[in-house]
């Protein structure tokens, strides 16, 4: 390589390596339960000195929103076609819109949760015992 060349890592290609991710094109979220990946094997926010400063907040927000949606709603893709990625700087995003429809609320989960059941109960003042 000649001096002055700019080299960028491609996170997408890293995440497609068969030696790290067997069957990388398959949606297998369980692979993250079976193994702890190093920061240089799984890099959704970059790595090293140039990693995203908001990575922890972004992950927390994504987990919270995704969990809320998946616990409360049934979703389905409008079109059953592969979603092609497009490059957005160093990141990837869907090349077009990913349209989904909400089929309804998840009744099995919602029925078991009475309204307010998970809210913290307000403390009521207890009468003082006579001394």
N, C-alpha and C positions, 0 to 999 in steps of 0.2 A: 504494500500500500504506500502510496506516495505521501510525503508530508503535506499538511494543509487539508487533507480530505476530512470531511465530516462524516462521522459514523453514528447512526442511531440504532438502538436496539428495537426490535419489533416484539412487543409483548404478545401480540396475536400468535406469532410463530412459536414463541416460547410455550404458550399454552396448547400448542398443537403437537408437541414432541411426544412421540409414542413411548419413548423410554421413561418419561415422567408421568404421562397421562395415557395409559392404555385405552385404546378406542377414544381418542380425543373428540371426535365428532359426535359421539353419543352423549346425550344428556344424562349424566350420572352424578347427582349431587352427593350420593353416599360415599363417593371417593374421598371427600373431605372429612368424613367421619373415620375412615379406616386409616388415614395417614395424616400427619402434620407436615405440611409443606414448608420449606424454608422461604424466607422473603425473596430469594432469588429464583425460586421455582414457581411461585404464584405471586404475580405482581399486578393486581388490579389498579394500584395507585402508584406504580413506579417503585423504585427502591434506592437505597443508599442516600447520599446527600441531596438528591433531587426528588425524593418521594413527596407526595402531596401532604401538605400541612394539615389539611382537613380530612384525612383518611379515616381517623377514628370516629369523628362526628358523622361523616357520610355513611360509614358502615352501620352505625347505631341507627341513624334515620332510616336507612334502607331496610334493616331488619324489622324495625318497628312498623313501618308502613306496610311492608310485605306481609308480615304476620297478621296485622289487622285486616287487610284485604282478604287473605286466604282463609282466615278463621270465620269471616262473616259473609263472604260472597262466593258464588259459583261463577267461574269465568270460562269463556271458550273463545278460541281464535275465530275470527270471521272467515278468513281464508286459510285453508289448510295447504300452505306452501312453505318451502324453506325460507327462512329470513336471511337475506344476504347482508353481510357486514360491509360497511364502508369506512374508510379511514377518516378520522377527525383529529388531525394533529398526530399525537402519539397514541390516541385512544381509538376505539372502534365503536360504531353505533349502527343500528339498522339502516340500510340504504333507503328505505321508505318508511311509511307509517306501519305500525304493527297494531292493527285494529282488533279489539276484543269486545265481546258483548257480555253483559252481566245477565246470567240466566235467572238469578234470584238470590235470596239470602240462604245461607247454610242453616237450615232448620235444625239438624241434629245437634249442632253446636249451640245455637241460640236458645233452643228449647231447654237445654240443661242449665242455662244461666238466667236466672230470674233477674229482672231489672234491678240494678243497684247491689246485686249480690257481691260483686267484687270491690265495691266501694268501701272505704274505711268507715267503720261505724263511728259516729260522733260520740265523744265521751260525755256522759251526763254527770253533773255534779252529784257526788254522793253526800248524804247528810253526815255530819261529823258525829262520831260516837261521844256520848256524855262521859266525861272523865271524873 
